[in-house]
Amino acid sequence: MWCLELLIPLLLIINASGQWNVWVPRDISAMTNSCVVIPCTFMYPSGIRPYRGIHGIWYFGQPYPQLFPPVVFKSRTDVVHESYKGRTKLLGDLHQRNCTLLINNIGTEHSGRYYFRADLGGANMYTYPDFAELKVLDQPNIDVPEEIVSDESLELTCYAPDNCPDMTPEIQWMYTDYLPDPEFSSDYLEESNTAVLSSTLTFTPRPMHNGQLLGCRVYYPNTTLVYERVVSLDIKYPPRSVWVNVSSEVMEGSSVMLHCEVDSNPPSRISWMFGDQELLWDTASNVSLSLDDVTPANEGIYTCVGDNGYGIMNTSLYLAVKYPPREPEVNNSMTVLEGTSLALHCSTQGSPAPTLTWLKDGELVGTITADELSVLEILEITPQGDGQYRCLAENEHGRASSSLNITVEYAPVLLEESKCTVVREGVQCVCMATGNPEPTIEFYLPDLNITINETDGKYNFYTHTDGHTSTGMIKLREKGERMDNGGPAVNVHCSISNVYGRESVLLELQQEKKYMMAVIVGTIGGVAVIAFIIAAVRYVGQNNKKENGNPRQDVVLENPALYYSAVKKDKQNLRKKVGEDGDYQPVGSMAGLERQELNYAALEFIGARPREGASGRGDDGGNYSEIKAK
C-alpha cells in the first residue's frame, strides 16, 4: 500500500492540468471467503470546483448508470446491491482523490469488472472507462509448463493472492514424498499494486512419475480457510518398453495373434513389420496383428516398432510354422552302364527338419540323415544295384516319399544252369544268361558248322525271356559220332550277346538221373537173366543123367555156342524193352554197352570121370561139372 501513497502525489503533479482519469489494477485476485482491496486513484480537470464535496460510486459489470448496473458502493448513501450489503467499504479519501475499495467475504459470484464514478456535484459526474477485473478463486493456481519431458528438470509454481490486509496466506506442497530430491523455494511478487505469494517446486521427473498427483495447499493461519489444488503430471517420454508375444510355434493352417504393447507418452505410432514390409500400424498403446491360415511363408521374424516423436524402440519375435515334410525331390529315373558311379539327391522341406532315409526295394541303404538334403553315393554300380530307390522323409507331423528307378545295363553273363544232358529223346542242351538288354542266345554245332537260332526239322529250338534273364534250349535227336568210350560226341557251343558284349562257351554233357536209373536197372536185370539161364542148364543136365541111368556120367553140350547166343539175345531184348517207349537212340556212356566185347566161356563137360577135387556131389546132393574158360 505504500506504493499507492507514493503514486498519488506523482499523479497529481502529472495531471495538474489533466482531464478525467483513473488508475486501477487491471487484474486482481482473491480467494473465496477472504477479502480484497482494489487500489484506486482518480483525477478530474483542474478547472472544476467540487460542489458540496466529492462523492464516488462503484459499479459492477457496467460503467453506465442508465443501464442500471449493480451498485457496489455509494458514498452518498448506503444503498447498494443486495449481494454487496455489509461487504464493501471505501478505504481511500475521495478528497485526496483516493477511491480504494475493500470487499469482504467475497464469493465467486463477485468475479468481474469494477468501474469507478466520480461525483463532483452538479453536472460534474464522470464514470471512468478503465476497470479492475477481479478474479475470485476457490483454489490456488499452479503454473504447469505446457510440456514436461522425462529426465529434464521441472519447475512447478503455486500462487496465492495476498490482497487482503487482514490475512496473509501460506503455501504447502502435497504428495511430494515419491519425488526424487525435490527442492522448494518461495517468492513474493507485487505488481500493479497487487501482491502474490508463490512457492516453486523443482525436481527431475521420470517416466514412472507420469500420471502422478501433485498438490498445492493455501491456507490462512488462525482461520479455517484452506484451499487446495491437485494436478496430474503429464510427463512426455519416449518408448521405454515394447512388449510382444514370446516366440511361438504354430501348425500350418492355424491362426495366430501377435500382440504388441508400447509404454510411451504420448502414445506411439505402433507398426508391425515383417522384414521390410509394414503389415499394420496404429497410434495407440497396443496393436494386435492377426494371421489366419498360416503357411511356411509366414515363418520368420516379426518386429514391433514404437515411435512417438520423443524416441523409437522395437522388439522382435520369431514365428515358427510347423508342417509335415513336403514330397521329396529326387533324381529322375535313369539307365546307367554297369560300373558307373552315381549320386542320388533327395531334398525336401519340413518343420522340424525331417529325417531322410534311402530305401532300395524296401530295404534300408545308406544312412539316415536329419537334414533337408540327403545324398546317396553308389560307387561302381553292379547289376544288383538295379531297382527302385525311394527317399522317405519323416518328422513328428507326417511323412512323404518319392521314388526313382535305376536300370543297370551290362554285358551278358552265362548262368551255371547252362549244360547238356542225356534224356530219353536224345541230348537236351540248355543255355541261360542274364544281361541288360536281354541277351540273344544262339547254339553252334562246330562239327556240323551249324548255327541254331530257330526251330527246324532236326532240332527243337526254344527261347524264353524273364526280365533280364534269357533261356535257350535245343534237343538233338540224332546220335552223332561216338567218342572213345562209346558215348555220343556232343559238341555244342552256346553264344550269348547284347550291345555290350558277346560270349561263346562249350556246354558240358551231364547224365539225366532217370536215364541212369534205367541203365542200372537194365544191367541188374541182364545179370539176373544170365544167372537164370545157367541154373536152367544145370537143371537140364541133371535130368539127362537120370534118363540115361548113369548118374555119374558128365553131360557134354553138343553146341556150347548156342547158350551164349541165347544169353546175348535175351540181354538185347531187355535193353530194347527199356527204351521201346521213346524210340530210344543210344547216346552217351550207356551206349557203349553195344561196342563192348562180351567175354564168355564155353561149357565143356569132360567125360563121366570126375576130376579129383573138381567134381562130385554137393551138399544138396546135386551133381556139378567143371567149367573151363578157353
C-alpha positions in Angstrom: 0.0 0.0 0.0 3.0 2.3 0.4 3.3 2.4 -3.3 -0.1 3.9 -3.6 0.8 6.6 -1.2 3.9 7.5 -3.3 1.9 7.2 -6.5 -0.9 9.7 -5.7 1.3 12.8 -5.4 3.0 11.9 -8.6 -0.2 11.6 -10.4 -1.4 14.9 -9.0 1.7 16.6 -10.4 1.4 14.9 -13.8 -2.3 15.6 -14.1 -2.5 19.0 -12.5 -4.0 20.3 -15.6 -5.1 16.9 -16.9 -8.5 15.5 -17.8 -10.8 12.9 -16.2 -8.6 9.9 -15.4 -8.5 6.9 -13.1 -5.9 4.4 -12.1 -6.9 0.9 -11.0 -5.2 -2.5 -11.3 -6.3 -4.2 -14.5 -6.4 -7.7 -12.8 -6.6 -8.6 -9.2 -7.5 -11.8 -7.5 -8.6 -13.1 -4.2 -9.5 -16.4 -2.5 -13.2 -17.1 -1.8 -14.5 -16.1 1.6 -11.5 -13.8 2.1 -11.3 -10.1 1.3 -9.8 -8.0 -1.4 -8.6 -4.4 -1.7 -8.9 -2.7 -5.1 -6.5 0.2 -5.2 -7.9 3.3 -6.9 -6.8 6.8 -7.8 -8.8 9.2 -9.9 -8.3 12.7 -11.5 -10.6 15.3 -12.7 -9.9 18.6 -14.6 -8.3 21.3 -12.6 -10.8 23.9 -13.6 -13.7 22.0 -11.8 -14.6 23.0 -8.3 -16.4 20.3 -6.4 -19.8 21.3 -5.4 -20.8 20.1 -2.0 -17.8 17.8 -1.7 -16.6 14.9 -3.7 -18.5 11.6 -3.9 -17.9 8.3 -5.5 -19.8 5.3 -6.8 -18.5 1.8 -7.6 -20.4 -0.2 -10.3 -20.2 -3.9 -11.2 -20.2 -5.1 -14.7 -21.2 -1.8 -16.5 -19.9 1.8 -16.3 -23.1 3.4 -17.5 -25.8 4.3 -14.9 -28.5 4.4 -17.5 -28.0 0.6 -17.8 -28.6 0.3 -14.1 -25.5 -1.8 -13.2 -25.4 -3.2 -9.7 -24.0 -0.6 -7.2 -21.2 -2.0 -5.2 -20.5 1.1 -3.1 -22.0 4.6 -2.9 -20.6 7.3 -0.7 -23.7 9.5 -0.6 -26.0 6.6 0.7 -25.7 3.0 1.8 -28.0 1.8 -0.9 -26.1 -0.9 -2.7 -27.0 -4.1 -4.5 -28.0 -6.7 -2.0 -25.1 -9.1 -2.9 -22.8 -6.4 -1.6 -24.7 -5.3 1.5 -22.4 -5.2 4.5 -19.4 -6.3 2.4 -17.9 -3.2 0.9 -16.1 -0.2 2.4 -14.2 2.7 0.9 -10.7 2.8 2.3 -9.5 5.8 0.4 -10.2 9.6 0.9 -12.1 10.9 -2.1 -10.9 14.4 -1.3 -7.4 13.0 -1.7 -8.6 11.5 -4.9 -8.2 8.0 -3.4 -11.0 5.7 -4.3 -9.6 2.4 -2.9 -12.4 -0.2 -2.2 -12.5 -3.1 0.3 -14.8 -6.0 -0.3 -15.1 -8.6 2.4 -16.3 -12.2 2.4 -16.3 -12.4 -1.4 -17.5 -15.2 -3.4 -17.0 -16.5 -6.9 -20.2 -14.6 -8.0 -18.3 -11.3 -7.3 -15.8 -12.0 -10.0 -16.0 -9.4 -12.8 -15.3 -5.9 -13.8 -15.5 -3.0 -11.3 -15.9 0.7 -12.5 -15.5 3.9 -10.5 -17.7 7.0 -11.0 -16.7 10.4 -9.6 -19.5 12.8 -8.5 -18.2 16.4 -8.0 -21.7 17.9 -7.8 -23.9 19.3 -10.4 -23.1 18.1 -13.9 -19.6 17.2 -13.0 -20.1 13.5 -12.8 -18.0 11.0 -14.7 -17.7 7.2 -15.0 -14.2 6.2 -15.8 -14.0 3.6 -18.6 -11.0 1.9 -17.1 -11.9 -1.0 -14.9 -10.3 -3.5 -12.4 -11.2 -7.1 -13.2 -11.5 -9.2 -10.1 -11.0 -13.0 -10.1 -12.3 -14.8 -7.1 -10.5 -18.1 -6.8 -11.7 -21.2 -5.0 -8.3 -22.9 -5.4 -4.8 -21.7 -5.9 -3.1 -21.5 -9.3 -0.3 -23.9 -10.2 1.8 -22.9 -13.1 2.5 -26.1 -15.0 4.7 -26.0 -18.2 3.0 -26.9 -21.4 5.4 -29.8 -21.9 7.0 -31.9 -19.2 9.8 -34.1 -20.6 11.2 -37.0 -18.7 14.7 -36.7 -17.4 14.6 -32.9 -17.8 14.4 -30.5 -14.8 10.9 -29.4 -14.0 9.7 -26.3 -12.0 6.1 -26.1 -10.8 4.9 -22.8 -9.1 1.9 -22.4 -6.9 0.4 -18.9 -6.5 -1.7 -17.4 -3.7 -3.1 -13.8 -3.9 -2.2 -11.6 -1.0 -4.6 -8.7 -1.4 -6.4 -8.9 1.9 -4.8 -6.7 4.5 -6.1 -8.7 7.5 -4.9 -12.1 6.3 -1.6 -13.4 4.9 -1.6 -16.8 3.1 0.9 -19.6 3.4 1.6 -22.3 0.8 2.4 -26.0 1.2 3.1 -28.7 -1.4 1.4 -32.1 -1.2 2.3 -35.6 -2.4 5.9 -35.0 -2.9 7.2 -38.0 -0.9 7.8 -40.1 -4.1 9.7 -37.3 -5.9 13.5 -37.7 -6.4 15.3 -34.9 -4.5 12.6 -32.2 -4.6 13.6 -28.6 -3.9 11.3 -25.8 -2.6 11.6 -22.0 -2.9 9.2 -19.1 -2.1 8.8 -15.6 -3.6 6.6 -12.5 -3.1 5.6 -10.5 -6.1 4.0 -7.1 -6.2 2.7 -5.7 -9.4 0.2 -3.0 -10.2 -0.3 -2.5 -6.5 -1.4 -6.2 -6.1 0.6 -8.9 -4.3 1.0 -12.6 -5.0 2.8 -15.2 -2.9 4.4 -18.0 -4.8 6.1 -21.3 -4.0 8.2 -23.2 -6.6 8.8 -27.0 -6.6 11.9 -28.2 -8.6 12.7 -31.9 -9.4 13.6 -34.2 -12.3 10.7 -36.3 -13.4 11.0 -39.9 -14.6 8.6 -41.9 -16.8 7.3 -43.6 -13.7 6.0 -40.2 -12.4 3.7 -39.8 -15.4 0.1 -39.6 -14.1 1.2 -39.0 -10.5 -0.6 -36.4 -8.5 1.0 -33.2 -7.0 -0.9 -30.8 -4.8 -0.6 -27.2 -3.6 -2.4 -26.1 -0.4 -3.0 -22.5 0.5 -4.3 -21.6 4.0 -4.6 -18.6 6.2 -3.3 -19.0 9.7 -5.7 -18.6 12.5 -8.6 -19.2 10.2 -10.4 -22.2 8.8 -9.8 -21.1 5.2 -7.9 -23.8 3.3 -7.6 -24.1 -0.5 -6.1 -27.0 -2.4 -5.3 -27.8 -6.0 -4.1 -31.1 -7.3 -2.6 -31.7 -10.8 -1.7 -34.9 -12.6 1.7 -34.9 -14.2 1.7 -35.4 -17.9 5.3 -36.4 -18.5 6.4 -37.0 -22.0 8.9 -39.8 -22.5 10.0 -42.0 -25.5 9.0 -45.6 -25.7 10.7 -47.3 -22.7 9.4 -50.8 -23.3 7.9 -52.7 -26.2 6.3 -56.0 -25.2 5.4 -58.7 -27.7 4.4 -62.4 -27.5 7.2 -64.7 -26.9 8.5 -66.5 -29.9 6.0 -69.2 -30.7 5.3 -72.3 -32.8 2.1 -72.8 -34.7 0.9 -75.5 -37.0 0.4 -74.8 -40.7 -3.2 -73.8 -41.4 -3.9 -72.5 -37.9 -4.4 -68.9 -36.8 -2.2 -66.8 -34.5 -2.5 -63.4 -32.9 0.7 -61.3 -32.3 0.3 -58.6 -29.6 2.4 -55.5 -29.2 2.2 -53.1 -26.3 4.4 -49.9 -26.1 4.9 -47.9 -23.0 5.4 -44.3 -24.0 3.8 -40.8 -23.6 2.3 -39.7 -25.8 1.1 -43.0 -27.3 3.4 -44.2 -30.1 2.8 -45.0 -33.7 3.0 -48.8 -33.5 3.7 -50.7 -36.6 4.2 -54.5 -37.2 7.0 -55.2 -39.7 7.8 -58.5 -41.5 11.2 -57.9 -43.0 10.9 -54.6 -44.7 7.1 -54.9 -45.2 4.8 -52.9 -42.9 1.8 -55.2 -42.2 -0.2 -53.0 -39.8 0.1 -49.7 -37.9 -1.9 -47.6 -35.5 -1.4 -44.8 -33.0 -2.3 -46.4 -29.7 -0.8 -48.1 -26.7 -1.2 -51.6 -28.2 -1.8 -53.1 -31.6 -2.5 -56.8 -32.4 -1.7 -58.5 -35.7 -3.9 -61.4 -36.7 -2.5 -64.1 -39.1 -5.0 -66.6 -40.4 -4.3 -69.9 -42.2 -0.6 -69.5 -41.7 1.8 -71.2 -44.2 5.5 -71.7 -44.1 5.8 -68.4 -46.0 4.6 -66.7 -42.8 7.5 -68.1 -40.8 10.2 -65.5 -39.8 11.0 -62.5 -37.7 8.2 -60.1 -36.8 9.2 -56.7 -35.4 7.0 -54.3 -33.5 8.2 -50.7 -33.7 7.0 -47.9 -31.5 7.7 -44.2 -32.3 6.2 -41.2 -30.6 8.5 -38.4 -31.6 10.5 -38.5 -28.4 12.2 -41.7 -29.3 11.9 -45.0 -31.1 12.1 -48.6 -29.8 11.4 -52.1 -31.3 11.2 -55.7 -30.2 11.1 -58.8 -32.4 9.8 -62.3 -32.1 10.2 -65.4 -34.3 7.2 -67.2 -35.5 7.9 -70.9 -36.4 5.4 -72.7 -38.6 5.4 -76.4 -38.2 4.4 -78.7 -41.0 4.9 -82.2 -42.3 7.6 -82.9 -44.9 6.8 -81.9 -48.5 7.1 -84.5 -51.2 10.9 -85.0 -51.7 12.6 -84.0 -54.9 14.8 -86.8 -56.2 16.7 -87.5 -59.4 14.8 -88.6 -62.5 14.8 -92.3 -63.2 17.9 -93.3 -65.1 19.6 -96.0 -67.1 23.3 -96.5 -66.5 26.0 -98.8 -67.5 27.5 -101.3 -65.0 30.5 -99.7 -63.2 29.1 -96.2 -63.3 29.3 -94.2 -60.0 26.1 -92.3 -59.1 25.0 -89.6 -56.6 21.3 -89.7 -55.8 19.9 -86.4 -54.3 16.9 -86.1 -52.1 15.7 -82.8 -50.8 12.6 -81.7 -49.0 11.2 -79.2 -46.6 9.5 -79.7 -43.3 9.4 -78.2 -39.8 11.1 -79.5 -37.7 13.7 -80.7 -40.2 12.7 -84.2 -41.4 14.9 -87.3 -41.3 15.7 -88.6 -44.8 16.0 -92.4 -45.4 17.0 -94.1 -48.6 15.3 -97.5 -49.3 16.0 -99.9 -52.2 13.3 -102.3 -52.9 12.0 -101.7 -49.4 15.4 -102.3 -47.7 17.5 -99.7 -46.0 20.5 -98.4 -47.9 22.9 -95.7 -46.9 22.5 -93.7 -43.7 19.6 -91.8 -42.1 20.1 -88.0 -42.4 18.5 -85.5 -40.2 18.6 -82.7 -42.7 16.6 -81.3 -45.7 19.2 -82.8 -48.1 20.5 -86.3 -48.4 22.9 -87.7 -51.0 23.2 -91.4 -51.6 26.5 -92.3 -53.4 26.7 -95.5 -55.3 30.3 -96.4 -56.4 30.7 -98.6 -59.5 27.2 -99.9 -59.6 26.6 -103.6 -60.3 23.6 -105.3 -61.8 22.4 -105.9 -58.2 22.0 -102.1 -57.9 19.2 -102.3 -60.4 15.8 -101.5 -58.8 13.6 -98.9 -57.2 15.1 -96.3 -54.9 12.8 -94.5 -52.5 13.6 -91.5 -50.4 11.4 -91.3 -47.2 11.1 -88.0 -45.3 9.6 -88.1 -41.8 9.1 -85.7 -38.9 6.7 -85.7 -36.0 3.9 -84.2 -38.1 3.9 -86.7 -41.0 5.8 -88.4 -43.8 6.2 -88.2 -47.6 8.3 -90.1 -50.1 9.4 -90.1 -53.7 10.9 -92.8 -55.9 13.1 -93.3 -58.9 14.1 -96.4 -60.9 17.7 -97.2 -61.8 18.2 -99.6 -64.7 21.7 -101.1 -64.9 22.7 -102.2 -68.3 25.5 -104.8 -68.5 27.1 -107.4 -70.8 25.6 -110.9 -70.8 26.7 -113.4 -68.1 26.3 -117.1 -68.5 24.4 -118.8 -65.7 25.6 -122.1 -64.1 22.3 -123.8 -65.1 23.7 -123.9 -68.7 24.5 -127.5 -69.7 23.7 -130.5 -72.0 22.0 -133.6 -70.5 21.2 -137.0 -71.9 17.4 -137.5 -71.9 15.2 -140.3 -73.3 14.7 -138.5 -76.5 18.4 -137.7 -77.1 20.5 -134.9 -75.8 19.0 -131.7 -74.4 21.1 -128.5 -74.2 20.0 -125.5 -72.1 21.7 -122.1 -72.2 20.8 -119.5 -69.6 22.2 -116.0 -69.5 21.4 -112.7 -67.8 22.1 -109.2 -69.2 20.6 -105.9 -69.9 19.4 -105.5 -72.6 18.2 -109.1 -72.6 20.8 -111.4 -74.2 20.3 -113.1 -77.5 21.0 -116.8 -77.4 22.3 -119.0 -80.3 23.6 -122.6 -80.4 26.5 -123.6 -82.6 27.5 -127.1 -83.6 31.1 -126.8 -84.9 31.2 -130.4 -86.1 28.4 -129.6 -88.5 29.2 -125.9 -88.9 25.5 -125.1 -88.0 24.2 -122.1 -86.0 20.9 -122.9 -84.4 18.6 -120.0 -83.7 15.3 -121.3 -84.9 13.3 -124.4 -84.9 13.9 -126.8 -87.8 13.2 -130.4 -88.7 16.2 -131.8 -86.9 16.3 -129.6 -83.8 13.8 -128.4 -81.3 14.8 -124.8 -80.6 13.1 -122.9 -77.7 13.7 -119.5 -76.2 12.2 -117.6 -73.3 12.9 -114.2 -71.6 12.0 -113.4 -68.0 13.1 -109.9 -67.0 16.8 -109.7 -67.8 17.3 -113.5 -68.0 17.1 -115.3 -71.3 16.8 -119.1 -71.7 17.5 -121.1 -74.9 17.1 -124.8 -75.3 17.6 -127.4 -78.1 17.1 -131.1 -78.4 19.5 -133.2 -80.5 17.6 -136.3 -81.8 20.5 -137.9 -83.8 23.1 -140.0 -82.2 26.1 -138.4 -83.9 29.6 -139.8 -83.8 30.9 -141.9 -80.9 33.6 -140.9 -78.5 36.3 -143.3 -77.5 34.3 -144.6 -74.6 31.3 -145.3 -76.9 29.2 -142.3 -75.9 27.9 -139.8 -78.4 30.2 -136.9 -79.3 28.3 -133.9 -78.1 30.0 -130.7 -79.2 27.5 -127.8 -78.6 28.5 -124.2 -78.1 26.2 -121.5 -76.6 26.6 -118.0 -77.8 25.1 -115.1 -75.7 25.2 -111.4 -76.8 23.8 -108.0 -76.4 25.0 -104.5 -77.3 27.7 -104.6 -74.5 29.3 -107.9 -75.4 29.3 -111.5 -76.7 30.5 -114.7 -75.2 30.6 -118.3 -76.5 31.1 -121.4 -74.3 31.1 -125.1 -74.7 28.3 -126.8 -72.8 29.2 -129.8 -70.7 27.4 -133.1 -71.0 25.6 -134.4 -67.9 23.6 -137.7 -67.5 20.0 -137.4 -66.7 19.0 -139.2 -63.4 16.1 -141.1 -64.9 18.3 -142.5 -67.7 21.0 -143.5 -65.3 18.4 -145.4 -63.2 17.2 -147.2 -66.4 20.8 -148.3 -67.3 21.4 -149.5 -63.7 18.1 -151.4 -63.6 18.8 -152.9 -67.1 22.3 -154.1 -66.1 21.0 -155.8 -62.9 18.2 -157.4 -65.0 20.7 -158.7 -67.5 22.8 -160.3 -64.8 19.7 -161.9 -63.4 18.7 -163.5 -66.8 22.2 -164.9 -67.2 22.0 -166.5 -63.7 18.6 -167.9 -64.6 20.0 -169.5 -67.9 22.9 -171.1 -66.0 20.5 -172.5 -63.5 18.3 -173.9 -66.3 21.3 -175.5 -68.0 22.3 -177.3 -64.8 18.7 -178.4 -64.3 18.6 -179.9 -67.8 21.9 -181.7 -67.4 20.7 -183.4 -64.2 17.5 -184.6 -65.9 19.5 -186.1 -68.8 21.7 -188.1 -66.4 18.7 -189.6 -64.7 17.1 -190.5 -68.0 20.3 -192.4 -69.1 20.6 -194.3 -65.9 24.1 -193.2 -65.3 24.0 -190.5 -62.7 27.8 -190.0 -62.6 28.2 -189.6 -66.4 29.1 -186.0 -67.3 26.9 -184.2 -69.8 28.6 -182.8 -72.9 26.9 -180.0 -74.7 26.8 -180.6 -78.4 26.9 -176.9 -79.2 28.0 -174.6 -76.4 27.9 -171.5 -78.5 24.1 -171.8 -78.6 23.8 -170.9 -75.0 25.9 -167.7 -75.4 23.7 -166.7 -78.3 20.6 -167.2 -76.2 22.1 -165.1 -73.3 23.1 -162.3 -75.7 19.7 -162.4 -77.4 17.9 -162.1 -74.0 20.1 -159.1 -73.0 19.3 -157.3 -76.2 15.6 -157.9 -75.7 15.9 -156.4 -72.2 17.6 -153.3 -73.5 15.0 -153.0 -76.2 12.2 -153.2 -73.6 13.8 -150.4 -71.5 13.8 -148.0 -74.4 10.9 -149.1 -76.5 8.5 -146.3 -75.3 10.5 -143.4 -76.7 12.3 -144.8 -79.8 15.5 -144.6 -77.8 18.6 -143.8 -79.7 21.7 -144.9 -77.6 23.8 -141.8 -76.7 26.4 -141.4 -74.0 28.2 -143.8 -71.7 25.4 -146.4 -71.7 25.5 -146.6 -75.5 29.0 -148.0 -75.2 27.5 -151.2 -74.0 26.9 -152.2 -77.6 30.5 -151.7 -78.5 32.0 -153.7 -75.6 33.1 -157.3 -76.4 31.4 -159.9 -74.2 33.9 -162.3 -72.7 32.2 -165.7 -72.5 33.2 -169.2 -71.6 32.4 -172.4 -73.5 30.7 -175.0 -71.3 32.6 -178.4 -71.8 31.6 -181.5 -69.8 34.6 -183.8 -69.7 33.5 -187.4 -69.7 31.9 -189.1 -66.8 35.1 -189.2 -64.9 35.0 -186.5 -62.3 38.4 -184.9 -61.7 39.9 -185.1 -58.3 38.6 -182.3 -56.2 36.9 -180.8 -59.2 33.6 -182.6 -59.4 31.3 -184.5 -57.3 28.1 -184.1 -55.4 27.4 -181.1 -53.4 25.9 -180.8 -50.0 22.5 -180.8 -51.5 23.2 -184.0 -53.4 23.4 -182.4 -56.8 25.9 -183.2 -59.5 28.2 -180.5 -60.8 30.9 -180.2 -63.5 33.9 -178.1 -64.1 33.7 -175.1 -66.3 36.8 -174.0 -68.2 37.5 -170.8 -69.9 39.1 -171.0 -73.3 
